[in-house]
Amino acid sequence: MSNVQESSMEYEWMWYYVRKDTENEICNICDEKYDLCHIQCLEQHINEDHSDIPNKSEKRPFSILGNGGVKCNHCSQIYMPSLNPSVEMQNHMTQKHKLNNDIANELKNWVNDQLHSIQKCEACEKFEKLNIFNVIVHLYRIHDVTVPPKFIPTGLKDCTWMWYYLRSDTTNEICNICNKQYNTISHRFNMIRLFLNPSLKTQNHLTKIHKLNDDIANKLKIWVNQQLGIIKKCETCKQFEKFDIFSLMVHLHRMHDVTVPPEFIPTDLKDCMWMWYYLRSNTEKEICNICHDTYINAHHCSISGHFSYSHSKSYICLEKYRTCTLTKTNGVKCNFCPRIYMPSMIPGMHTQKHLRNLHELNEDITNEIKIWVNQQLDKIKKCETCEKLDIFNLMGHLYTIHGVIVPSKFIPTDFKDCAWMWYYLRSDTTNEICNICNKQCNTISPRFTVSPLFLNPSLEMQNHLTKIHELNEDIAINSKSG
């Protein structure tokens, strides 16, 4: 004998804010969970009618039927899904979020008005008629529709600033700082649920792992906009969206040599920021300014790892097809799924090992160099180039152009001293030029608008002097003394 629970439509408006899976009602506002109403009824039935059964405490004392109902495992009792949410969810909506039927219906009318006003995207068409709260979030996040304050539920901690550090694809929220991902898709939907706030797991990740908060995020936003007002913008600058604040900060640091104040560097990143004094990068490589060794950019490494892990069974021949595509904002998108990796603030692991192990560099040495370089700049008569170079290149520039002697402790290990070659060379803003035969080597880096002047000439010019003109340090020193 089955017991079909009758329900009125009194609380149907709550489904504008609630979703459910096979066992739970879940609040779309704050992700709070409660057992489905008919499951609660069944559990009450077991406690009252089967109190004498020893194993009634089994983890799942019911079976889910094909029609969504649940059947008691100890008798033939069946409970069917209710049109209304559970009493707990009703209390949650009315007391915690201060919602009622009037607000919900007014919201529904407002949402439908907005959908008539905007140019709909594909996602707009996929929301179900009860997905009102998810539609309002979608309108806000994707179509920049301003939501009237009366429609923002109480008890909703405003974590929208977190999107400055996050991106999302069709299944995940992804941290732009460390590329950690959290699956946030509900199996009830065929598309991403876009919340005003990220999921609780993502919120905890940003606040606990990276030690971020609303105050830091908003100060960062102001600072980024100030820098954009100062620099000469490039094409990429214009392609970031309004929430891409952290990615814009990375772009300013990596491509425009803007120094980022320490307060804006999330935890887990500070340790390697100094390495960029010795590095430059293009869209695919990190390049050592000391010895010109190259390594794949950190975000390219990440997408390679993603491909190996997630698409290892692909039947496509990787020699014929690229596994990723460069985005407009210098991120890389997987060609086999929606996953995107953005440029990282820190170099890749191989580059880090290269600087630490081969050149024996560390943050203390780097900070000491920075202080020394700034002291020398105060003493010399600066040229135009002085204003355009970063720390390591400035040290080389001070030596080669201004004749400043560099203390030996600042010369990285495994750095072959080829400074004697400048006896036979000169340089302009783009080239190293051989004084013997006027051979020119272009030494400009795509990252700079002027040539980075190293302590040593480029490898190409080193080979030119040693192989074509058969010169070495002894010949140079003897020639100078003679």
FENGI-V966429 format. One record per residue. N is the residue number from 1. SS is DSSP state (2 for helix, 1 for strand, 0 for the rest). OMEGA is omega in whole degrees, -180 to 180 (999 if undefined). Layout:
n/ss/omega
N/SS/OMEGA
N/SS/OMEGA
This chain:
n/ss/omega
1/0/-178
2/0/179
3/0/-179
4/0/-177
5/0/177
6/0/179
7/0/173
8/0/179
9/0/-172
10/0/-176
11/0/-179
12/2/-178
13/2/-179
14/2/179
15/2/172
16/2/-175
17/0/-172
18/1/171
19/1/178
20/1/169
21/0/-175
22/0/-176
23/0/-171
24/1/163
25/1/-174
26/1/179
27/1/179
28/0/-178
29/0/-175
30/0/178
31/0/174
32/0/-177
33/1/172
34/1/175
35/1/175
36/0/-175
37/2/-176
38/2/175
39/2/176
40/2/179
41/2/180
42/2/179
43/2/176
44/2/177
45/2/-179
46/2/-180
47/2/-176
48/2/-172
49/2/-178
50/0/-177
51/0/-177
52/0/-178
53/0/-174
54/2/-174
55/2/180
56/2/178
57/2/178
58/0/-171
59/0/-177
60/0/-174
61/0/-180
62/1/177
63/1/179
64/1/-178
65/0/-179
66/0/-180
67/0/178
68/0/178
69/0/176
70/1/-178
71/1/178
72/1/180
73/0/-175
74/0/176
75/0/-175
76/0/-177
77/0/179
78/1/174
79/1/-179
80/0/180
81/0/180
82/0/173
83/0/-179
84/0/170
85/0/179
86/0/178
87/2/179
88/2/179
89/2/176
90/2/179
91/2/179
92/2/-178
93/2/-174
94/2/-175
95/2/-178
96/2/-175
97/0/175
98/0/-179
99/0/176
100/0/-176
101/2/-178
102/2/179
103/2/-177
104/2/-179
105/2/176
106/2/177
107/2/180
108/2/179
109/2/-180
110/2/179
111/2/-180
112/2/176
113/2/-180
114/2/180
115/2/176
116/2/-175
117/2/-174
118/0/170
119/0/-173
120/0/172
121/0/-179
122/0/-178
123/2/-179
124/2/-175
125/2/-172
126/2/178
127/0/176
128/0/-171
129/0/179
130/0/-176
131/0/-172
132/2/-178
133/2/178
134/2/177
135/2/-180
136/2/178
137/2/179
138/2/179
139/2/-179
140/2/-173
141/2/-171
142/2/-175
143/2/177
144/0/178
145/0/179
146/0/-178
147/0/177
148/0/-178
149/2/-177
150/2/180
151/2/177
152/0/-177
153/0/171
154/0/-178
155/0/178
156/0/178
157/0/-175
158/0/179
159/0/-179
160/2/177
161/2/-178
162/2/180
163/2/173
164/2/-175
165/0/-173
166/1/166
167/1/179
168/1/170
169/0/-174
170/0/-179
171/0/-170
172/1/162
173/1/-171
174/1/180
175/1/179
176/0/-178
177/0/-174
178/0/179
179/0/172
180/0/-177
181/1/178
182/1/-180
183/1/-175
184/0/-177
185/0/175
186/0/-179
187/0/179
188/0/-176
189/0/175
190/0/-178
191/0/-178
192/0/171
193/0/-178
194/0/-179
195/0/167
196/0/177
197/0/170
198/0/178
199/0/-179
200/2/179
201/2/179
202/2/177
203/2/179
204/2/179
205/2/-177
206/2/-176
207/2/-175
208/2/-179
209/2/-176
210/0/174
211/0/-179
212/0/176
213/0/-177
214/2/-176
215/2/179
216/2/-176
217/2/-178
218/2/174
219/2/178
220/2/180
221/2/179
222/2/-179
223/2/180
224/2/180
225/2/176
226/2/179
227/2/179
228/2/176
229/2/-177
230/2/-173
231/0/170
232/0/-174
233/0/172
234/0/-179
235/0/-179
236/2/-179
237/2/-173
238/2/-173
239/2/175
240/0/178
241/0/-171
242/0/-180
243/0/-175
244/0/-172
245/2/-179
246/2/179
247/2/176
248/2/177
249/2/178
250/2/-180
251/2/179
252/2/-179
253/2/-173
254/2/-172
255/2/-178
256/2/177
257/0/177
258/0/178
259/0/-178
260/0/177
261/0/-177
262/2/-177
263/2/-178
264/2/179
265/0/180
266/0/175
267/0/-175
268/0/180
269/0/-172
270/2/-171
271/2/-173
272/2/-178
273/2/-179
274/2/-176
275/2/-179
276/2/173
277/2/-176
278/0/-173
279/1/165
280/1/-179
281/1/168
282/0/-174
283/0/-176
284/0/-171
285/1/164
286/1/-171
287/1/179
288/1/178
289/0/-178
290/0/-174
291/0/176
292/0/173
293/0/-178
294/1/178
295/1/180
296/1/177
297/0/-176
298/2/-177
299/2/173
300/2/175
301/2/-179
302/2/-178
303/2/175
304/2/177
305/2/178
306/2/-178
307/2/-179
308/2/-176
309/2/-171
310/2/-175
311/0/-176
312/0/-178
313/0/-180
314/0/180
315/0/-175
316/0/179
317/0/-175
318/0/177
319/0/-178
320/0/-174
321/0/175
322/0/-180
323/0/-179
324/1/180
325/1/178
326/1/178
327/0/-179
328/0/-178
329/0/176
330/0/168
331/0/175
332/1/-178
333/1/176
334/1/-179
335/0/-176
336/0/176
337/0/-176
338/0/-173
339/0/177
340/1/173
341/1/-178
342/0/177
343/0/-177
344/0/175
345/0/-176
346/0/177
347/0/176
348/0/-176
349/2/-179
350/2/178
351/2/178
352/2/180
353/2/180
354/2/-178
355/2/-178
356/2/-171
357/2/-176
358/2/-176
359/0/175
360/0/180
361/0/176
362/0/-174
363/2/-179
364/2/178
365/2/-177
366/2/180
367/2/177
368/2/177
369/2/-179
370/2/179
371/2/-179
372/2/180
373/2/-180
374/2/176
375/2/180
376/2/179
377/2/177
378/2/-175
379/2/-174
380/0/171
381/0/-173
382/0/171
383/0/-179
384/0/-177
385/2/-179
386/2/-175
387/2/-169
388/2/-176
389/0/177
390/0/-163
391/2/-176
392/2/179
393/2/176
394/2/178
395/2/177
396/2/180
397/2/179
398/2/-179
399/2/-171
400/2/-174
401/0/-175
402/0/175
403/0/179
404/0/179
405/0/-179
406/0/177
407/0/-175
408/2/-179
409/2/180
410/2/178
411/0/-177
412/0/175
413/0/-178
414/0/178
415/0/-180
416/0/-175
417/0/179
418/0/-178
419/2/179
420/2/-178
421/2/180
422/2/173
423/2/-174
424/0/-173
425/1/166
426/1/179
427/1/169
428/0/-175
429/0/-178
430/0/-171
431/1/162
432/1/-172
433/1/179
434/1/179
435/0/-178
436/0/-174
437/0/-180
438/0/172
439/0/-179
440/1/173
441/1/178
442/1/-176
443/0/-179
444/0/177
445/0/179
446/0/-177
447/0/-175
448/0/173
449/0/172
450/0/-179
451/0/171
452/0/-177
453/0/-177
454/0/171
455/0/178
456/0/170
457/0/178
458/0/179
459/2/-180
460/2/-180
461/2/175
462/2/179
463/2/180
464/2/-177
465/2/-176
466/2/-175
467/2/-178
468/2/-178
469/0/176
470/0/179
471/0/173
472/0/-174
473/2/-180
474/2/179
475/2/-178
476/2/-177
477/2/178
478/2/179
479/2/-179
480/2/-178
481/2/179
482/0/999
